[in-house]
Amino acid sequence: MTEPDTSAKNPAAPSAKPADHDEKAPADVTISEGLSKIFEAGEALTPEQVDALAEQAKTAAKQSQEARDNKNAQLDTPKDH
């Protein structure tokens, strides 16, 4: 007796097979393949989504730079013993 296919009713079912059959383990993906997937995903975004993501990236970059600058400032300040 075979098990009924429930993936159509519940696409997130653990037994559901991935739609993309050529999925690979992260270690097996080449840089070119990864960049290709990023490019394809970018083509699916609206200009508004691209702008929103760009703003998020700018904010994250500024926060990272500020954190680095604060850490460097702390390292440069002499400590009183």
trRosetta pair geometry for C-beta under 8 A, 3 or more apart (Angstrom, degrees):
i j d omega theta_ij theta_ji phi_ij phi_ji
5 8 6.5 56 127 -2 102 98
6 9 5.2 -54 -168 43 71 111
6 10 5.7 6 145 32 97 102
6 13 5.6 128 101 -85 99 167
6 15 7.3 74 54 60 95 122
7 10 6.8 -83 -133 71 28 63
7 11 6.4 56 177 -115 72 44
7 13 5.3 -125 -102 47 61 125
7 15 6.6 -116 -67 93 101 84
7 16 3.9 130 -129 -106 111 90
7 17 7.2 -14 -120 16 165 69
8 11 7.5 14 -136 -73 19 74
9 13 7.9 56 73 -38 77 131
10 13 4.3 92 101 -49 106 100
10 16 7.4 -136 104 -48 72 127
11 16 5.9 99 -169 -134 44 166
12 16 6.9 -136 -169 22 5 145
13 16 4.5 113 65 -28 82 101
17 21 7.7 12 156 -95 117 82
18 21 7.0 161 87 -82 91 39
18 23 5.2 -9 102 -1 160 145
20 23 5.1 100 98 -49 100 93
24 28 4.1 -115 167 88 121 116
24 29 5.2 155 78 -64 121 79
24 33 7.9 25 32 129 135 158
25 28 4.7 81 58 7 81 108
25 29 7.6 -147 90 -19 42 85
26 29 5.9 -52 -152 18 37 113
29 33 5.0 -126 -166 85 83 126
29 34 5.4 95 142 -58 120 93
30 33 4.7 97 54 6 79 101
30 34 7.0 -144 95 -4 42 87
31 34 5.7 -57 -149 38 32 112
31 35 6.2 30 155 -17 67 107
32 35 5.8 -55 -145 39 29 109
32 36 6.2 35 153 -24 63 107
33 36 5.5 -53 -149 33 31 116
33 37 6.6 30 154 -18 64 103
34 37 5.8 -54 -151 34 32 109
34 38 6.5 31 151 -17 65 105
35 38 5.5 -52 -147 37 35 113
35 39 6.2 38 153 -22 66 104
36 39 5.7 -53 -148 35 30 113
36 40 6.4 30 153 -18 64 105
37 40 5.6 -52 -146 37 33 112
37 41 6.3 33 154 -19 65 105
38 41 5.7 -55 -148 37 31 111
38 42 6.3 34 152 -22 64 107
39 42 5.6 -55 -150 34 30 114
39 43 6.7 36 151 -25 63 101
40 43 5.7 -50 -154 27 33 114
40 44 7.1 30 151 -18 61 103
41 44 5.9 -59 -160 31 37 111
41 45 7.2 42 146 -30 65 100
42 45 5.7 -48 -156 17 41 115
42 50 7.3 65 -158 -101 86 108
45 49 4.2 -128 -167 88 100 126
45 50 5.1 122 121 -56 129 82
45 53 7.4 -41 -155 -1 157 139
46 49 4.7 98 52 4 76 101
46 50 7.2 -138 95 -5 41 86
47 50 5.5 -52 -147 35 36 114
47 51 6.4 38 154 -20 66 104
48 51 5.7 -52 -149 36 32 112
48 52 6.4 32 152 -19 64 106
49 52 5.6 -53 -146 37 33 112
49 53 6.2 31 155 -16 66 107
50 53 5.9 -57 -148 40 29 109
50 54 6.2 32 152 -23 64 107
51 54 5.6 -54 -147 34 30 114
51 55 6.5 31 154 -19 64 104
52 55 5.8 -53 -151 34 31 111
52 56 6.5 32 150 -18 64 105
53 56 5.5 -51 -148 36 35 113
53 57 6.3 36 152 -20 66 104
54 57 5.7 -53 -148 36 32 112
54 58 6.4 35 152 -21 65 104
55 58 5.6 -51 -147 34 33 113
55 59 6.4 33 154 -19 65 105
56 59 5.8 -54 -148 37 31 111
56 60 6.3 30 154 -17 65 107
57 60 5.7 -54 -145 38 31 111
57 61 6.2 32 154 -21 64 107
58 61 5.7 -56 -148 36 29 111
58 62 6.4 29 154 -19 64 106
59 62 5.8 -55 -148 36 30 110
59 63 6.4 29 154 -17 65 106
60 63 5.8 -54 -147 37 31 111
60 64 6.3 32 155 -19 65 107
61 64 5.7 -55 -147 37 30 112
61 65 6.3 29 154 -19 65 107
62 65 5.7 -56 -146 38 30 110
62 66 6.2 30 155 -19 66 106
63 66 5.8 -54 -145 37 30 110
63 67 6.3 31 155 -20 64 106
64 67 5.8 -54 -148 35 30 111
64 68 6.4 30 153 -18 64 107
65 68 5.7 -54 -148 37 32 112
65 69 6.2 31 153 -19 66 107
66 69 5.7 -54 -144 38 31 111
66 70 6.2 33 155 -20 65 106
67 70 5.8 -54 -147 36 29 111
67 71 6.4 29 154 -18 63 106
68 71 5.7 -56 -148 36 30 110
68 72 6.3 29 154 -18 65 107
69 72 5.7 -54 -146 38 31 111
69 73 6.3 34 153 -23 65 105
70 73 5.6 -52 -146 34 31 113
70 74 6.5 32 153 -19 63 104
71 74 5.7 -53 -152 34 32 111
71 75 6.5 30 151 -17 65 106
72 75 5.6 -56 -148 38 33 111
72 76 6.2 30 154 -19 67 109
73 76 5.8 -58 -146 38 30 110
73 77 6.6 33 155 -27 64 104
74 77 6.0 -52 -148 26 31 110
